[in-house]
Amino acid sequence: MTKLPQSRREKLVASGEHEKMIFAIRNGGGASIADKQFQLALIAIRYTGGRPQDVASVRVEHVNKEVTTWTLPDHKRRKHTKKPKVVHLSPRLQTITKMLTDDRDSGPLFRGTNWGS
C-alpha cells in the first residue's frame, strides 16, 4: 500500500491579524489572568518567530540564569537534530520572561491557559 502525501496544515498570521488579536484581548474586557497570559504568549510567538506549540511548551526551567534564552528539550525537529532548541530572546522578550519567572522555580512560563501545561 502506498502512502498518500500529507498536505501541510500551515497558516501564517499576517501582522495586521496579529495586532487585531492582541487588541481584541486588550479591549475586549480581557482582564483575567488567562487573557493577559495569552496576550503575552501572542507577543512571544510574534517576536520569536517560533511555533505556537513551542511557546506554549516553555517552562520556567527552560529559561537560562541570565534570562537571555529559552532551551526547549522537546520540539518538532528533535528527532532530526538530536539537540534542544535554543530560542534567543530580544530585550522585549527578556522583560516579559523576567516578569513571568519572578519568584518561580518551575511550571509553565505562560500560566492561566489550557495550552501552557
N, C-alpha and C positions, 0 to 999 in steps of 0.2 A: 504494500500500500504506500503510495506516495503522499508525502506531507504537503498540505496546501500552504502556500506562503501566507504569513500573517501580515495584515496591514498594521502599521504603527498608529497607535492612538496618541496623537500629539496635537495640542492646541497651544500655540504661543499666545500669551496675553499681551495685547498691544499696550503701549504706555498709557494711552487715554483710558482704556478699560481698567487698568491697574489703579489709576488715580480715582476713578469713579468708585471702585470697591472700597478704597480707603475712606473716601469722602462719605460714602453711604454708612459706613460703620461709625465714623466720627459724628455725623449729623443725624443719624437715624435713631438717636436715643441709645447708642451703644455705650452705655456707661458701665456695663457689667465687666467683671474681671475677664471673662471669656472673650468678650468683644475687644477689649484692649489688647489681650494677648494675641488674638487673631490679627488685629491691626499690625502689631509688631512683627508677627510672622510674615504677613504680606510684604512688609518693608524688607525683612530679611531675605525673602525669596527674590525680591526685585534687585537688591544690592549685592547678593552673592551670585546671582545668575544660576543658582542651583535648582535642583529638582524639589518640588514641594515636599515629597516624601523624605528627602534628605534633611530639610529644615525641620520638618515635623519630628524627626528622629533624634535631633540634637538633645543631648543631656548635659547637665551641669558638669558631669565627669569628663565630658569631651572638650571642655574649654581649658586651654593651657593657662599656666600660672600668670602670665603677662596679659592675658585676655586679648591676644592677637590672632589666635587661630581656634578653629574647631577641628578636632580629629575624629572622623567618623569611622568606626571599625567595620560597620556593615553598610554597604552601599551597592548600587546596581552593578558596578563593574568589578566588584571584589574578586569574583571567580577568575577574571582575566588578569587583573593587576597583582593580586595577592598582597595588596598593601592597603592600609587605611586611606581614606580620602581626607586630605588636609584642605580646609577652607580658610583662606587668609581674609581677615576682617578689615574692612575700611574703618576709618575713625568713627563714622556714624554707627556701624555695627558693633564696634568695640564699646561704645557708650551704652547701646541697648543691652548688650551682653552683660556688662557690669551691673546695670540696673536689675537684670533678671537673675543674676547669680548672687546678689548681695545676701550675705548670711546664709547661704545654702551650700551644702556639700554634695548633694545628689538629687536625682529626679529629672523629669523633663524640663528643658530650658523654658519652653513655652507652656505654661500651665493654664488650666481652665478650659482646655479644649479636649474633645474626644479623640482627636487625631494625634495629639502630642504625647501619648503614653508610651 
